[in-house]
Amino acid sequence: MIRLKKLIRTAGYVRCSHEEQKKYGYTVEAQKSGLQKYANEKGYIIVEWYIDEAKSGRKKARKRKELMRLVEDAKQKKFEMIIFKCIDRWFRNISEYYKIQEILEDNKIDWECSEEEYDTTTREGRLKLNLYLMLAQDEADKGSERIIYVFDNKIKQGEAIVGTQ
């Protein structure tokens, strides 16, 4: 008897917050390519892409339009799995992570990182995740403080503050 493996409908989530990250392989295209390869290796079928460009993982989830669309689609059971490159592409805000995680659990939606391994079914796995989320949130906060410091100095020096968006 031939047993067919059940295909898992999967959502691909990509987040790239700013130009600097593109230097380190976090472009939308690079993340999508890596996730597609990962899905192929696992036998997952990506049914939808959710791409948040120029969005910080530290902000409130409601400010990430594609993440909110993903959550609504999760409630509609459009997929069983979410994949993303690494946890800091998913969240850099602990409280926001837990709000979304509760919705995913209520709808029996799992998630995996293509480049990091987390096991939220064990005490040790949850501890590792919590520690990493705390570190990711702190790194994002440090970056914000640095930017504020640089901008304050530019204003004091009479320099223009120029950005893209």
N, C-alpha and C positions, 0 to 999 in steps of 0.2 A: 504494500500500500504506500502510495506517495503522499507525504504530508507537505502541504503548502504552508510556507511561513506567512503569518499575517503581516501585511504591510501596515506600518504605523504612519498615520497622517501627521505631518509635522509642520510647525510654523518656524520659519527662520527669522530671527531677530538680529538686527544690525544697528549699532549706535556709534556714530563718530562725532565727537563734540567740537573739534576745532582743527584748523590747518596743521598745527604742530603734530598731531597724532598721525597724520598722513605720512610723515617722515618715517614712522616706525611700523608701517604695515597695517595700520588700522583704517585704511580707506574702505569705503563702502564696497568697492569692487573686490578688494583683497579679502574682506570678511565674508562676502557672499561666496566667493570661490572656495575658500576654506570650508565653509559650512556645507556647501554642495558636495564637496569631496567627502566630508565626514558623514553626511546623510547617505551617500552612495555606499560607503563602507559598512554602515550599520543596517542598510536596507530600509531606510526611512524615505518617505515620499514627501518632499516639501510642497505643501498645497498653497502656501501663501508666504510672501516676504513682508516684513514690517521693518521699515527703515526710518530711523530718527537721525537726521543730519543736523549738525550744529546744536545738539541738545546735550546738556549736562546730565550725568547720571545722579547728580546730587540734588537736582530740583525735584519738586513735587511731581509725582507720576502724572497728574492731570495736565501738566504742561508739556508732556511728551505725547503728541498726537497719535503717533503710530503705536506706542505702547498701550494707549487707551483703546485703540481699535483692536489690538491683539486681545486685550482683556474682554472686550465685548464679544469678539469671535470665540473666545474660550467659553464664555457663558452659553454660546450657541452650539458648543461641541463641534466646532469646525475642524478640530485637530485633537490629538491625544498627547502630543509632545511638543516642546519648544526647545530649539537649540540656538545657542549663541556662542561666540568665540571664547569669552572668559567672563568671570563674574563681574568685573568692573565695567564691562560693556552692558551688563544687565542692570546693576544697581550700584550706587555709591552712597546710598542713604538707607540706613538700617530700618527705620520706622516705615518708610515707603515700601521697602522690600516685603516686610511682613504683611502689610495691607494687601499687596498683590498676591503674595504667596497664599494667603487664606482663601482668596477667590479661586486660585488655581487648585488648591486642595479640595475645596467644595465641589469643583467640577471634574475632579480626578485627572488633572492635567499635570504631567511630569515635565521636567526640564533637565537638560544636560549642557555642559560646556564642552566645546570641541577640543579645547586645549588644557583643561583643568579637570580634575576628578573630585567630585563631591558626592558623599553618600549621606543624605538627610534621614536615612532610616535608622541610623545609630546615634548614640549619644556623642561619640567621638566625632562623627561626621558633622553633626549639628554644631559642635563646638568649633571645629575647623572653619565652617562656613561663617559663624558669628564673628570669629576673630578676623577673618579676611574682610568681611563687610566693614568691621570697625576700622581696619587699616585703610581700606579703599575710601571710606568716608573722610578719615583724617587727611589722607593725601589730597583729596579734592578740596577740603577746607584750607589746607596750607597753600595750595595753588591760588585760591581766591584771595587769601591774605596777601600773597606776593603781588598779585595783579593790582589790588587796591593800593599797596605801597608804591608801586611803580607809577600808577596814575596820579596819586597825590604828589609825588615828586615832580612829575611832568607839569602839573598845574602850578606848583610853586615856582617852577622855572619858566613858566609862560609858554610851554610847548603845547602844541595841539595834540589831542588824543584822537587818534584815527583808528577805525576798525572796519571790518567788513560784516555785512549782513543786511 
